[in-house]
């Protein structure tokens, strides 16, 4: 049956209902009731693996990544970077005393050095070359100061004491010997260091790992943290330009997109969800959260205040009124 005034009645009712829904105080009560209802619902009725995977697939779809996640994330990152590059606040100002104590306890905890990481870092060709150059310079300087052909305490000093007669022709001969000696010594030193530098970096790795829990290494960790606390925010990000920030942002998006789509990641998500459903599926969501340490009740007023502007925009939209009018008209006709 079709009522002649069904459209007008439904439209009037829709406007009335939406006006009530768009009232902020009423909205706060509705949000509280909705959250309580969700918390009282069994966990299994709220989460489903197929729907979760479909949501993740939609989120990492190329159109969403390229048209939303990447540009929005890049804009946020660049805005944050530009603000940080002007911020003279020291990093330590953001770290309260209780957090500092916890950080110090962590950095001085024994057996925290990753041996594989240390060795991988040290036993690289670049590290060998650097150490080789440093040792070569040290040996060269040592030779210049200790070599009896060159050092003031050696033959040059003795010849000077002999006066012009001793220092003249004999001194020139000694200089020729010294030049020839240096010419032959340098390639031998480099040849020796070619193999020694490799052994040296390995030995350095051994010492770092063996002594990582010594008092001096603990003091080193503390000093690095103290140094960070004393740095201004703008100094810490001073070397990052827009192109570098964009590149790192894009790298992060690429990695996240790839990692979420891996079959191994999907399998892990499925295993975790199946375990949760097996152990807690019929328990209310509130109970599940409490068993995992989330015991604080949600601040429904704060949530409502944050969500109300968007909710009001929806409730006062033509689309919402048209949809509700259709539903009410169908109810009247039924």
Buried (B, 14 or more C-beta within 10 A) or exposed (E): EEEEEBBEBBBEBBEEBBEEBBBEEEBBEBBBEEBBEBBEEBBBEEBEBEEBBEEBEEBBBEEBBEEEBBEEBBEEBBEEBEEBBEBEEBBBEEBEEEEBEEBBEEBBEEEEBEBEEBBEEBBEEEBBEEBBEEBBEEBBEEBEEEBEBBBEEBBBEBBEEEEEEEBEEBBEEBEEEBEEBBEEBBEEBEEBBEEBBBEBBBEBBBEBBEEBBEEEBBEEBBEEBEEBBEEBBBBBBEEEEEEEBBEEBEEEBEEBBEEBEEEEEBEEBBEEBEEBBEEBBEBBBBBBBBEEEEEEEBEBEEBBBEEBEEBBEEBEEEEBBEEBBEEBBEEBEE
